[in-house]
Amino acid sequence: MIITRISGGLGNQMFQYAMAKSMAKKNNDIFKLDTSFYPKQTLRKYELNLFNIDENIATKDECIGFRGKEKLIFRIKNKLGLNIKRPYSHTFENNLTLFDKEVYKKQGDIYLDGFWQNEDYFKNIKDEIIKDFIPKNNISLDAKKYLEHIKDNQSISIHIRRGDYVANAHTNSIHGICGIDYYKKAIKYIDKKVKNPIYYIFSDDMSWCKENFNFLKDKVFINNTKNTIEDLELMKNCKYNIIANSTFSWWGAWLNKNNAKIVITPKVWFASNNNINLALKEWIKI
């Protein structure tokens, strides 16, 4: 059996799910989700259940058996860098965003503890992942109206991630933010490639967007959707995508089935490490 630790926001959850499903398919095994991260969370919530996924939740005993006990003394020793033995099944991600072929080759009982932000882990089952990440329920009437408009024109999604990237000093030091200059350069690139583009703006800080995108003539602010699942559904149906340094908008671009799509991504994904980037090689880095 494979158990994957689900944590973080929706984008991270989707990577963790996709990795586990891909390994389970390869190993002819079953996979379950460890959602124990969320009961005490106030910033994040478990949202994979809003998709049409294979959802099997691991029990507490199964998780402890696969990863070891999460006692206070262990957490202290782990922070001190001491070598604490875990069960063989516990598989921790060592290199963020890099494909680890040794992890992917692993057999038997496995507890996946990481983010697994690399499509090489699951691109072999892309069609299945696309089907899994279809909303379980019908989208709202407001979202349907946006969707009809998006499908009828040269639609470009623009995702602006702010929220904790701005408000939390620690998060900001790791991720940084994409400034308006990045978006202006991306729009300039699209304008040269696409006739009559209409820009659909998605953000967790729409007030900032309305103040800073007043230079853009043909734009639609997406602000009447019910949840992030609806935003993602709209984003992936745009013909082209301008994404932020965000796993959420990464998925919006990756799920986009337009064969002629243009995806523009920030050249710097992590402010704390310029060598780490989630962008696919065919995406345009600015």
C-alpha positions in Angstrom: 0.0 0.0 0.0 1.1 3.6 -0.7 0.1 6.4 1.7 0.7 10.0 0.7 0.8 12.9 3.2 -1.6 15.6 2.0 -0.6 19.1 3.1 -0.6 22.7 2.0 -3.0 24.4 -0.3 -4.9 22.9 -3.2 -2.0 23.0 -5.7 0.3 21.1 -3.3 -2.5 18.6 -2.6 -2.9 17.9 -6.3 0.9 17.2 -6.7 0.8 14.8 -3.7 -2.2 13.0 -5.0 -0.9 12.7 -8.6 2.4 11.3 -7.4 0.7 8.6 -5.2 -1.7 7.5 -7.9 1.1 7.2 -10.4 3.3 5.1 -8.1 0.3 2.9 -7.2 -0.4 2.3 -10.9 3.2 1.4 -11.6 3.4 -0.9 -8.6 -0.1 -2.4 -9.2 -1.0 -1.3 -5.7 -3.5 0.7 -3.8 -3.0 4.2 -2.4 -4.5 6.2 0.4 -4.4 9.8 1.6 -3.2 11.0 5.0 -5.2 14.1 5.7 -4.2 14.5 9.4 -2.5 17.8 8.6 -5.8 19.7 8.3 -8.0 19.3 11.5 -5.9 21.9 13.4 -5.3 24.2 10.3 -6.8 27.6 10.0 -5.0 28.9 6.9 -5.4 25.8 4.7 -8.2 23.2 4.2 -8.4 19.8 2.5 -10.1 20.3 -0.9 -9.2 17.3 -3.0 -12.6 15.9 -2.1 -14.2 18.5 -4.3 -12.7 16.7 -7.3 -13.8 13.4 -8.9 -10.7 11.6 -7.4 -10.0 8.1 -6.1 -10.4 9.0 -2.4 -9.4 6.5 0.2 -8.4 8.1 3.6 -5.7 6.3 5.6 -6.4 5.5 9.2 -4.3 6.9 12.0 -2.9 3.5 12.8 -1.9 3.0 9.1 -0.2 6.3 9.0 1.8 5.7 12.2 2.8 2.3 11.0 4.1 3.6 7.8 5.8 6.8 8.9 6.5 6.3 12.6 5.1 8.2 15.6 5.0 11.9 15.6 6.1 12.5 19.2 7.4 15.8 20.5 10.8 14.4 21.3 11.1 13.2 17.7 10.2 16.6 16.3 12.8 18.3 18.5 15.6 15.8 17.5 14.6 16.2 13.8 14.9 20.0 14.0 18.4 19.5 15.6 19.4 17.5 12.6 19.8 14.2 14.5 19.6 11.0 12.6 16.2 9.5 13.7 15.3 6.1 12.3 12.0 5.9 10.5 10.3 2.8 9.2 11.6 1.7 5.8 8.3 2.7 4.2 8.8 6.3 5.2 10.0 8.1 2.0 11.0 11.7 2.4 11.5 14.1 -0.5 15.1 15.2 -0.6 15.2 17.6 -3.5 12.4 20.0 -4.1 11.0 20.0 -7.7 13.6 17.5 -8.9 12.6 14.1 -10.2 14.0 11.4 -7.9 14.1 8.2 -9.9 15.2 6.1 -6.9 12.0 7.2 -5.0 9.9 6.4 -8.0 11.4 2.9 -8.3 10.6 2.0 -4.7 8.4 -1.0 -4.1 6.3 -2.4 -1.2 4.7 -0.3 1.5 5.5 3.4 1.0 4.7 6.6 3.0 5.3 9.6 0.7 6.3 12.7 2.7 6.9 15.6 0.4 5.5 17.9 -2.3 6.6 16.0 -5.5 6.3 19.1 -7.7 7.6 17.6 -10.9 5.4 16.3 -13.7 7.9 13.5 -14.5 6.3 11.6 -11.5 2.9 11.4 -13.2 2.9 12.6 -16.8 2.7 8.9 -17.9 -0.9 8.9 -16.6 -1.8 12.5 -17.6 -5.2 11.6 -19.1 -6.2 9.9 -15.8 -5.1 12.8 -13.7 -7.0 15.3 -15.9 -10.2 13.2 -15.4 -9.6 13.0 -11.7 -9.3 16.7 -11.4 -12.7 17.4 -12.8 -15.1 19.0 -10.2 -17.3 16.5 -8.5 -20.3 18.8 -8.4 -21.7 21.3 -11.0 -20.1 24.7 -11.0 -22.2 27.7 -10.0 -24.3 29.7 -12.4 -21.8 32.6 -12.2 -18.9 30.3 -13.0 -20.9 28.9 -16.0 -21.4 32.4 -17.4 -17.7 33.1 -17.1 -16.9 29.7 -18.7 -19.2 30.3 -21.7 -17.4 33.7 -22.3 -14.0 32.1 -21.9 -14.6 29.4 -24.5 -16.0 31.9 -27.0 -12.9 34.1 -27.4 -9.1 34.4 -27.2 -9.0 34.0 -23.5 -5.9 34.4 -21.4 -5.9 33.7 -17.7 -3.7 35.9 -15.4 -3.2 34.6 -11.9 -1.9 36.9 -9.2 -0.9 35.3 -6.0 -0.6 37.6 -3.0 -2.3 36.7 0.3 0.3 35.1 2.6 3.0 35.7 0.0 2.7 39.4 1.1 1.3 39.2 4.6 3.6 36.6 6.1 7.3 37.7 6.3 8.6 34.1 6.4 6.5 33.0 3.4 7.5 36.1 1.5 11.2 35.4 2.1 10.8 32.0 0.6 8.5 32.7 -2.4 8.6 36.4 -3.0 5.9 37.8 -5.3 5.4 38.5 -9.0 5.3 42.3 -9.4 3.3 44.3 -11.9 6.4 44.5 -14.2 6.3 40.7 -14.7 2.7 40.8 -15.7 3.2 43.8 -18.1 6.0 41.9 -19.8 3.9 38.8 -20.1 0.9 40.7 -21.5 3.2 42.4 -24.0 4.4 39.0 -25.2 0.9 37.6 -25.5 -0.3 40.8 -27.4 2.3 40.0 -30.1 1.2 36.4 -30.5 -2.6 36.5 -30.1 -5.2 38.6 -31.9 -7.9 40.2 -29.9 -6.9 38.7 -26.5 -9.2 39.1 -23.5 -7.6 38.7 -20.1 -9.3 37.0 -17.2 -7.8 38.0 -13.9 -7.8 35.5 -10.9 -6.4 36.6 -7.5 -6.8 36.4 -3.8 -6.3 40.2 -3.7 -8.7 41.6 -6.3 -8.5 45.2 -4.8 -4.8 45.3 -5.7 -5.5 43.9 -9.2 -8.1 46.6 -9.9 -5.7 49.3 -8.9 -2.7 47.9 -10.9 -4.3 46.5 -14.1 -6.2 49.6 -15.1 -3.9 49.9 -18.1 -5.4 46.7 -19.5 -8.3 47.4 -21.8 -10.0 44.0 -22.5 -10.1 42.4 -19.1 -12.5 40.5 -16.8 -12.1 40.3 -13.1 -13.1 36.8 -11.8 -14.7 37.6 -8.5 -18.0 35.8 -8.2 -16.9 32.2 -8.1 -17.7 30.0 -5.1 -14.4 28.3 -4.4 -10.9 27.6 -5.8 -12.1 24.6 -7.7 -14.3 26.9 -9.9 -11.3 29.2 -10.4 -9.2 26.3 -11.5 -11.9 25.1 -13.9 -12.1 28.5 -15.5 -8.3 28.9 -15.6 -7.7 25.6 -17.4 -10.3 26.4 -20.0 -8.6 29.6 -21.0 -6.7 29.2 -24.3 -3.5 30.7 -22.8 -2.1 31.2 -19.3 0.0 33.7 -17.5 0.8 32.1 -14.2 2.3 33.2 -10.9 4.9 31.4 -8.8 2.1 29.3 -7.5 1.3 25.6 -7.7 -2.4 26.5 -8.1 -1.8 28.4 -11.3 0.7 25.8 -12.4 -2.1 23.3 -12.4 -4.4 25.7 -14.3 -1.8 25.8 -17.1 -0.9 22.0 -16.9 -4.6 21.0 -17.2 -5.2 23.3 -20.1 -5.8 20.9 -23.1 -5.3 23.5 -25.8 -2.5 22.0 -28.0 -1.5 25.5 -29.2 -1.4 27.0 -25.7 1.2 29.6 -24.6 2.1 29.4 -20.9 4.1 32.3 -19.4 5.8 31.7 -16.1 8.1 33.7 -13.8 11.8 33.1 -14.3 12.3 33.2 -10.6 10.0 30.8 -8.7 11.5 30.9 -5.2 13.0 34.1 -3.9 15.2 32.0 -1.6 16.6 29.9 -4.4 16.9 31.0 -8.0 17.9 27.5 -9.2 14.5 26.0 -8.4 11.7 26.4 -10.9 8.6 24.3 -11.6 8.1 25.5 -15.2 8.0 23.0 -18.0 10.7 23.4 -20.6 8.2 24.5 -23.3 6.8 27.3 -21.1 8.0 30.8 -21.6 10.0 32.2 -18.7 10.0 36.0 -18.1 
